[in-house]
Amino acid sequence: MNTVSGGRDNQSGAPERLVNMSQDELERAVRETFSRQVATPRAPHDPAGAVLRRAHRIQRRRTVAGMSLAASAIVLVSVSAMHLRDDHPPPGGTVVIADPYPAPDTYRTVLPAPGPRTETPLAEVDLLVNRTIATAQGRRVTLIGIGAVERAHRLTDGRGWLAVGEPSLAGRSLWAVAADGTARVLLAGADEIVLDRDGRQVAWKQDRVLAAARIVDGELAGTVRADAPTTAVPLRFVDGAVLVRLDPDLPGHVLWPLRPGPLDEGTDRTSQRIFGALPDGRLVGEVSAETPEDACLTLLDPVALRPPEPPACGPTIEGAGLGAVSPDGRWLLVNGRVGEQDRALLVDLTRLDSTRLDPTVPVRPAGPAMTGAVSWNLPDVAHYADATGALVRVDAERVRAGRSAVRVTVPGLRDDEPLVVVTGG
């Protein structure tokens, strides 16, 4: 047993040390203890140094691990905050025009891999089925982050679509949808929204405000507003103006030339329905003959919205509902009544293009009654959805020859799936 000078030996053979000592004193004590256990005074290696170095390495690893965990936690919190910000719904209530440079609120879609089902054309028009657009070229584009759509319009430049939402407590919305399915809100909270044939202009109504704007690169520009009755409803664009029905329950329309200020309500109180315009600007519509229930087809002056003088009537089309004029002004496809049944009817408008309208112009049954929008994708071919949700194709020459329209089978479409025919393009 080794001894320590001074005669103060402990029972274990190790020198006595105070409990409270510094780090240096502790290291010297450890070295002294190990050196007492080594036989030779010059050991080939330093056991005490090895222990101390091992302890220092362990401490450094724990420090680095702690810093890594802290950095990971910060990244996770930041990503979660970004997701929470991006999931905010678009604003509603009053009409909101989207910020041209908003915070990221778009939704990307993943297109299906090419295959037979996505390369086979389904129809001559684009279709919207369960928030998936099936293009006429056979692509499938799923729309994510977009609300229920009532109408859709394909842009003429092929860069995507415009989608008008269904009415809700928060109002209607308008989305700009890119070719890859990316959707962005352009308007929210409107009572009604209408688009022109090329998808370059939009008009909307909210409370007593009637407004219109151009659509340029997916943004609204040059907004014009006018004061209008609360009952007024925009119906469609006609040669750069907006056709407005003054009251849905009463006859009478007016053309708003996109001028600010109070809406000039005009003098028309006889027109029941207006379906579109001829190339020369005259409007194709119905006016009351003797009673509101007895309306006849006629051509209206595009300024005063009055029938020609002397009063002239074309054929009588009973019933109420949808109607659309072909882009070249040749045909009118309109809902009417045949006997006790509602049907889609076809009228050759060249027979009405005269000073004296002919009430004997034939009105030919074309197919089942229309629902939703009508797409004249060709000068003499129209598509629409019927009450069962089936796609109907109307070939005007075929109908004029006495043959009815045909239903188009859409692969993969179930009977209970809603179908929206995309217009424009």
C-alpha positions as CSV (number, residue, x, y, z in Angstrom):
1,M,0.0,0.0,0.0
2,N,1.3,3.4,-1.0
3,T,1.6,6.1,1.6
4,V,1.3,9.8,1.4
5,S,3.7,12.1,3.1
6,G,2.4,13.6,6.3
7,G,1.1,10.3,7.6
8,R,-2.5,10.9,6.6
9,D,-3.5,7.6,5.0
10,N,-7.0,6.5,4.2
11,Q,-8.2,2.9,4.3
12,S,-8.5,2.4,0.6
13,G,-5.0,3.4,-0.3
14,A,-6.2,6.6,-2.2
15,P,-5.4,10.0,-0.9
16,E,-8.0,11.9,0.8
17,R,-9.6,14.8,-1.2
18,L,-12.0,17.5,-0.5
19,V,-15.6,17.0,-1.9
20,N,-15.7,20.5,-3.4
21,M,-12.9,20.7,-6.0
22,S,-12.4,22.3,-9.4
23,Q,-12.4,20.5,-12.8
24,D,-8.6,20.7,-12.9
25,E,-8.2,19.3,-9.4
26,L,-10.6,16.5,-10.3
27,E,-8.6,15.6,-13.5
28,R,-5.3,15.6,-11.5
29,A,-6.9,13.3,-8.9
30,V,-8.1,10.9,-11.6
31,R,-4.6,10.9,-13.2
32,E,-3.0,10.4,-9.8
33,T,-5.3,7.4,-9.0
34,F,-4.6,5.7,-12.4
35,S,-0.9,6.3,-12.1
36,R,-0.8,4.6,-8.7
37,Q,-2.3,1.5,-10.3
38,V,0.3,1.3,-13.1
39,A,3.3,-0.9,-12.3
40,T,5.9,1.1,-14.2
41,P,6.3,4.8,-13.7
42,R,6.1,5.4,-17.5
43,A,3.0,3.7,-19.0
44,P,2.7,3.1,-22.7
45,H,-0.5,5.1,-22.8
46,D,-2.5,7.4,-20.5
47,P,-5.7,5.6,-19.2
48,A,-6.9,8.7,-17.4
49,G,-6.5,10.8,-20.5
50,A,-8.5,8.2,-22.5
51,V,-11.4,8.3,-20.0
52,L,-11.4,12.1,-20.1
53,R,-11.3,12.3,-23.9
54,R,-14.1,9.8,-24.1
55,A,-16.2,11.9,-21.7
56,H,-15.5,15.0,-23.8
57,R,-16.6,13.2,-27.0
58,I,-19.8,12.0,-25.4
59,Q,-20.6,15.6,-24.3
60,R,-19.9,17.0,-27.8
61,R,-22.2,14.4,-29.4
62,R,-25.0,15.2,-27.0
63,T,-24.7,18.9,-27.7
64,V,-24.8,18.4,-31.5
65,A,-27.8,16.0,-31.2
66,G,-29.6,18.6,-29.1
67,M,-29.0,21.3,-31.7
68,S,-30.2,19.1,-34.5
69,L,-33.5,18.3,-32.7
70,A,-34.1,22.0,-32.1
71,A,-33.5,22.8,-35.8
72,S,-35.9,20.0,-36.9
73,A,-38.6,21.3,-34.5
74,I,-38.3,24.8,-35.9
75,V,-38.6,23.5,-39.5
76,L,-41.7,21.5,-38.6
77,V,-43.4,24.4,-36.9
78,S,-42.6,26.7,-39.9
79,V,-44.0,24.2,-42.4
80,S,-47.2,23.7,-40.3
81,A,-47.7,27.4,-40.2
82,M,-47.4,27.7,-44.0
83,H,-50.0,25.0,-44.5
84,L,-52.4,26.6,-42.1
85,R,-52.0,29.9,-44.0
86,D,-52.5,28.3,-47.4
87,D,-55.7,26.4,-46.3
88,H,-57.7,29.5,-45.7
89,P,-61.0,29.6,-47.8
90,P,-61.6,32.4,-50.3
91,P,-63.5,35.4,-48.9
92,G,-67.2,35.5,-49.3
93,G,-70.1,37.8,-48.5
94,T,-69.6,41.0,-50.6
95,V,-68.1,40.8,-54.0
96,V,-64.3,40.4,-53.8
97,I,-62.0,40.9,-56.7
98,A,-58.9,38.8,-56.3
99,D,-55.6,40.4,-55.6
100,P,-53.4,40.1,-58.8
101,Y,-50.5,39.1,-56.5
102,P,-52.1,37.1,-53.7
103,A,-50.4,35.0,-51.1
104,P,-50.1,31.4,-52.4
105,D,-53.6,30.0,-52.4
106,T,-53.6,27.9,-55.6
107,Y,-54.1,24.2,-55.7
108,R,-52.0,21.9,-58.0
109,T,-53.5,18.9,-59.7
110,V,-51.8,15.7,-60.7
111,L,-52.8,14.5,-64.1
112,P,-53.2,10.7,-64.6
113,A,-50.6,8.9,-66.6
114,P,-51.3,8.6,-70.3
115,G,-53.3,5.6,-71.2
116,P,-56.2,4.4,-73.4
117,R,-58.8,6.0,-71.1
118,T,-57.1,9.4,-71.2
119,E,-56.2,9.5,-74.8
120,T,-59.5,8.5,-76.4
121,P,-61.8,11.5,-77.2
122,L,-65.0,11.3,-75.3
123,A,-67.0,13.9,-77.2
124,E,-66.7,16.9,-79.5
125,V,-66.9,19.3,-76.4
126,D,-65.2,19.5,-73.1
127,L,-67.3,18.0,-70.2
128,L,-67.1,18.7,-66.5
129,V,-67.9,15.5,-64.5
130,N,-67.5,15.5,-60.7
131,R,-64.9,18.4,-60.8
132,T,-62.9,16.6,-63.5
133,I,-62.7,18.1,-66.9
134,A,-62.7,15.6,-69.7
135,T,-61.5,17.4,-72.8
136,A,-62.5,16.8,-76.3
137,Q,-58.9,15.6,-76.9
138,G,-59.2,12.9,-74.3
139,R,-57.3,14.5,-71.3
140,R,-58.6,14.3,-67.8
141,V,-57.9,17.4,-65.6
142,T,-59.0,17.1,-62.0
143,L,-59.9,20.4,-60.3
144,I,-58.8,20.5,-56.6
145,G,-59.7,23.3,-54.2
146,I,-62.6,24.5,-56.3
147,G,-66.2,24.7,-55.2
148,A,-69.3,23.2,-57.0
149,V,-69.4,24.5,-60.6
150,E,-72.6,25.3,-62.5
151,R,-71.1,26.6,-65.7
152,A,-67.7,26.3,-67.3
153,H,-66.2,28.1,-70.3
154,R,-63.1,27.1,-72.3
155,L,-60.8,29.9,-73.3
156,T,-60.2,30.4,-77.0
157,D,-56.5,30.5,-76.6
158,G,-56.5,27.0,-75.2
159,R,-54.8,28.1,-71.9
160,G,-57.5,26.8,-69.6
161,W,-61.1,27.5,-68.5
162,L,-63.3,29.8,-66.5
163,A,-65.7,28.3,-64.0
164,V,-68.8,29.9,-62.5
165,G,-69.8,28.4,-59.1
166,E,-73.3,27.4,-58.0
167,P,-75.3,29.9,-56.0
168,S,-74.9,29.6,-52.2
169,L,-75.4,31.7,-49.1
170,A,-72.0,33.2,-49.7
171,G,-72.8,34.0,-53.4
172,R,-71.3,32.8,-56.6
173,S,-67.5,32.6,-57.3
174,L,-65.5,32.8,-60.5
175,W,-62.3,30.7,-60.9
176,A,-59.6,30.9,-63.5
177,V,-58.4,27.4,-64.2
178,A,-55.1,26.8,-66.0
179,A,-54.5,24.0,-68.5
180,D,-52.9,21.9,-65.7
181,G,-55.9,22.3,-63.4
182,T,-54.5,25.1,-61.2
183,A,-57.4,27.2,-59.9
184,R,-57.5,30.8,-58.7
185,V,-60.4,32.9,-57.5
186,L,-61.2,35.9,-59.6
187,L,-64.5,36.9,-57.9
188,A,-66.4,35.8,-54.8
189,G,-69.7,36.7,-53.3
190,A,-71.7,37.8,-56.5
191,D,-75.4,37.2,-57.0
192,E,-74.9,36.4,-60.7
193,I,-71.9,36.1,-63.0
194,V,-72.0,35.9,-66.8
195,L,-69.2,35.6,-69.4
196,D,-68.8,36.6,-73.0
197,R,-68.4,34.1,-75.8
198,D,-64.6,34.4,-75.9
199,G,-64.1,34.4,-72.1
200,R,-62.5,37.8,-72.3
201,Q,-65.1,39.7,-70.3
202,V,-67.2,39.1,-67.2
203,A,-70.2,40.9,-65.7
204,W,-71.6,40.4,-62.3
205,K,-74.3,41.7,-60.0
206,Q,-74.4,42.0,-56.2
207,D,-77.2,43.8,-54.4
208,R,-77.6,47.1,-56.3
209,V,-74.2,47.1,-58.0
210,L,-73.8,46.0,-61.7
211,A,-70.2,45.6,-62.7
212,A,-68.1,44.4,-65.7
213,A,-64.4,43.9,-66.3
214,R,-62.0,42.5,-68.9
215,I,-60.1,39.3,-68.2
216,V,-56.4,39.7,-69.0
217,D,-53.9,37.0,-68.2
218,G,-56.1,35.5,-65.5
219,E,-56.7,38.9,-63.9
220,L,-59.6,41.5,-63.9
221,A,-58.9,44.8,-65.5
222,G,-60.8,48.0,-66.3
223,T,-63.8,47.4,-63.9
224,V,-66.9,49.5,-64.6
225,R,-69.8,49.8,-62.1
226,A,-73.3,51.0,-62.4
227,D,-76.2,51.4,-60.0
228,A,-79.1,49.0,-60.8
229,P,-82.4,47.8,-59.3
230,T,-82.0,45.0,-56.8
231,T,-84.2,42.8,-59.1
232,A,-82.0,43.4,-62.2
233,V,-80.1,40.3,-63.4
234,P,-77.3,40.2,-66.1
235,L,-78.1,37.5,-68.7
236,R,-75.4,37.5,-71.4
237,F,-73.0,39.7,-73.4
238,V,-74.4,41.0,-76.7
239,D,-71.9,42.8,-79.0
240,G,-69.9,44.2,-76.2
241,A,-72.9,45.2,-74.0
242,V,-74.6,43.3,-71.2
243,L,-78.2,42.2,-71.6
244,V,-80.0,42.8,-68.3
245,R,-83.4,41.5,-67.3
246,L,-85.0,44.2,-65.1
247,D,-87.1,41.8,-63.1
248,P,-87.2,38.0,-63.5
249,D,-90.9,37.9,-62.8
250,L,-91.8,40.6,-65.3
251,P,-91.2,41.2,-69.1
252,G,-88.6,43.8,-70.1
253,H,-84.9,43.9,-70.8
254,V,-82.2,46.6,-71.3
255,L,-78.7,46.6,-72.8
256,W,-76.1,48.1,-70.5
257,P,-73.3,49.6,-72.6
258,L,-70.7,49.3,-69.8
259,R,-71.0,52.9,-68.7
260,P,-70.8,54.0,-65.0
261,G,-73.6,55.7,-63.3
262,P,-77.3,54.8,-62.9
263,L,-78.6,52.0,-65.2
264,D,-80.9,53.4,-67.9
265,E,-83.9,51.0,-67.6
266,G,-85.1,51.9,-71.1
267,T,-88.7,51.4,-72.3
268,D,-89.0,47.7,-73.1
269,R,-91.7,46.0,-71.1
270,T,-92.8,43.4,-73.5
271,S,-89.9,41.0,-74.2
272,Q,-90.3,37.7,-72.4
273,R,-87.0,36.0,-73.3
274,I,-84.0,36.9,-75.4
275,F,-81.8,34.1,-76.7
276,G,-79.0,35.8,-78.6
277,A,-78.2,38.0,-81.5
278,L,-77.9,37.8,-85.3
279,P,-74.7,39.0,-87.1
280,D,-76.4,42.3,-87.9
281,G,-77.1,43.0,-84.2
282,R,-80.8,42.2,-84.1
283,L,-81.9,40.2,-81.1
284,V,-83.8,36.9,-81.2
285,G,-86.4,36.9,-78.6
286,E,-90.0,36.4,-77.6
287,V,-92.6,39.2,-77.0
288,S,-96.0,39.1,-75.6
289,A,-98.7,38.9,-78.3
290,E,-102.1,39.2,-76.7
291,T,-101.4,37.8,-73.2
292,P,-98.1,37.1,-71.4
293,E,-98.7,33.4,-71.8
294,D,-99.1,33.8,-75.5
295,A,-95.6,34.9,-76.7
296,C,-94.2,34.7,-80.2
297,L,-90.8,34.6,-81.7
298,T,-89.5,37.8,-83.2
299,L,-86.5,40.0,-83.9
300,L,-85.8,43.0,-81.7
301,D,-84.1,46.2,-82.4
302,P,-80.7,46.1,-80.5
303,V,-81.1,49.7,-79.2
304,A,-84.7,50.1,-78.1
305,L,-85.4,46.3,-77.8
306,R,-88.7,46.7,-79.8
307,P,-90.2,44.4,-82.4
308,P,-90.3,45.6,-86.0
309,E,-93.1,47.9,-87.2
310,P,-95.7,47.1,-88.1
311,P,-95.9,44.5,-85.3
312,A,-94.9,41.1,-86.7
313,C,-94.7,37.7,-85.0
314,G,-93.0,34.5,-85.9
315,P,-94.0,31.1,-84.6
316,T,-95.3,30.7,-81.1
317,I,-93.2,28.7,-78.7
318,E,-95.0,27.6,-75.6
319,G,-93.3,27.1,-72.4
320,A,-90.3,28.8,-70.8
321,G,-86.7,28.0,-70.3
322,L,-83.3,27.9,-72.1
323,G,-82.4,28.9,-75.6
324,A,-79.2,29.7,-77.6
325,V,-78.5,31.1,-81.0
326,S,-75.7,29.5,-83.1
327,P,-72.6,31.6,-83.6
328,D,-73.4,32.3,-87.2
329,G,-77.0,33.3,-86.4
330,R,-78.5,30.5,-88.5
331,W,-80.2,28.3,-85.8
332,L,-82.0,28.7,-82.6
333,L,-82.2,25.8,-80.1
334,V,-84.8,26.5,-77.5
335,N,-86.9,24.7,-74.9
336,G,-90.6,24.7,-75.7
337,R,-93.6,22.5,-75.5
338,V,-94.9,19.9,-77.9
339,G,-98.3,18.7,-76.8
340,E,-97.9,18.1,-73.1
341,Q,-94.2,17.4,-73.2
342,D,-91.2,19.8,-72.8
343,R,-88.8,19.4,-75.7
344,A,-85.8,21.0,-77.3
345,L,-86.9,22.8,-80.5
346,L,-84.9,23.9,-83.5
347,V,-85.8,27.0,-85.6
348,D,-84.2,28.0,-88.9
349,L,-83.7,31.7,-88.3
350,T,-83.1,32.5,-92.0
351,R,-86.9,32.1,-92.3
352,L,-87.4,34.9,-89.9
353,D,-84.8,37.3,-91.5
354,S,-87.4,39.4,-93.3
355,T,-89.4,42.5,-92.9
356,R,-92.6,40.6,-92.3
357,L,-92.1,37.7,-89.9
358,D,-93.8,34.5,-90.9
359,P,-95.8,32.7,-88.1
360,T,-95.8,29.5,-90.1
361,V,-92.1,29.0,-89.9
362,P,-91.7,25.4,-88.8
363,V,-90.5,24.6,-85.3
364,R,-88.9,21.1,-85.3
365,P,-88.6,18.9,-82.2
366,A,-84.9,18.2,-81.8
367,G,-84.5,16.2,-78.6
368,P,-85.3,16.0,-74.9
369,A,-85.5,19.3,-72.9
370,M,-82.3,21.1,-72.2
371,T,-80.7,21.7,-68.8
372,G,-77.7,23.9,-68.1
373,A,-75.6,25.5,-70.9
374,V,-75.8,24.9,-74.6
375,S,-72.6,24.6,-76.5
376,W,-72.6,25.4,-80.3
377,N,-69.1,24.0,-80.9
378,L,-69.8,23.8,-84.6
379,P,-72.0,26.1,-86.8
380,D,-74.6,23.4,-87.1
381,V,-73.9,21.1,-84.1
382,A,-74.9,21.7,-80.5
383,H,-74.4,19.8,-77.3
384,Y,-76.3,20.0,-74.0
385,A,-77.3,17.9,-71.0
386,D,-80.9,16.7,-70.5
387,A,-82.8,16.2,-67.3
388,T,-81.3,12.7,-66.8
389,G,-77.8,14.0,-67.0
390,A,-77.2,12.5,-70.4
391,L,-75.2,14.3,-73.1
392,V,-77.3,15.1,-76.2
393,R,-75.8,16.0,-79.6
394,V,-78.0,18.0,-82.0
395,D,-77.1,18.0,-85.7
396,A,-79.2,20.8,-87.3
397,E,-79.2,19.3,-90.7
398,R,-80.2,15.9,-89.3
399,V,-83.1,17.4,-87.4
400,R,-84.3,19.4,-90.4
401,A,-84.4,16.1,-92.3
402,G,-86.8,14.8,-89.7
403,R,-84.4,12.8,-87.5
404,S,-84.0,13.4,-83.8
405,A,-80.9,14.3,-81.8
406,V,-78.9,11.4,-80.4
407,R,-77.6,10.7,-76.9
408,V,-73.8,10.4,-76.7
409,T,-72.4,7.7,-74.4
410,V,-69.6,9.0,-72.2
411,P,-67.3,6.2,-71.1
412,G,-67.1,5.9,-67.3
413,L,-70.0,8.2,-66.6
414,R,-72.6,6.9,-64.2
415,D,-76.2,7.8,-64.4
416,D,-76.1,9.7,-61.0
417,E,-73.1,11.8,-61.9
418,P,-73.8,15.5,-62.7
419,L,-72.7,16.6,-66.1
420,V,-71.8,20.2,-67.2
421,V,-71.2,20.9,-70.9
422,V,-68.3,23.4,-71.3
423,T,-69.0,26.2,-73.6
424,G,-66.7,28.4,-75.7
425,G,-63.4,27.4,-77.1
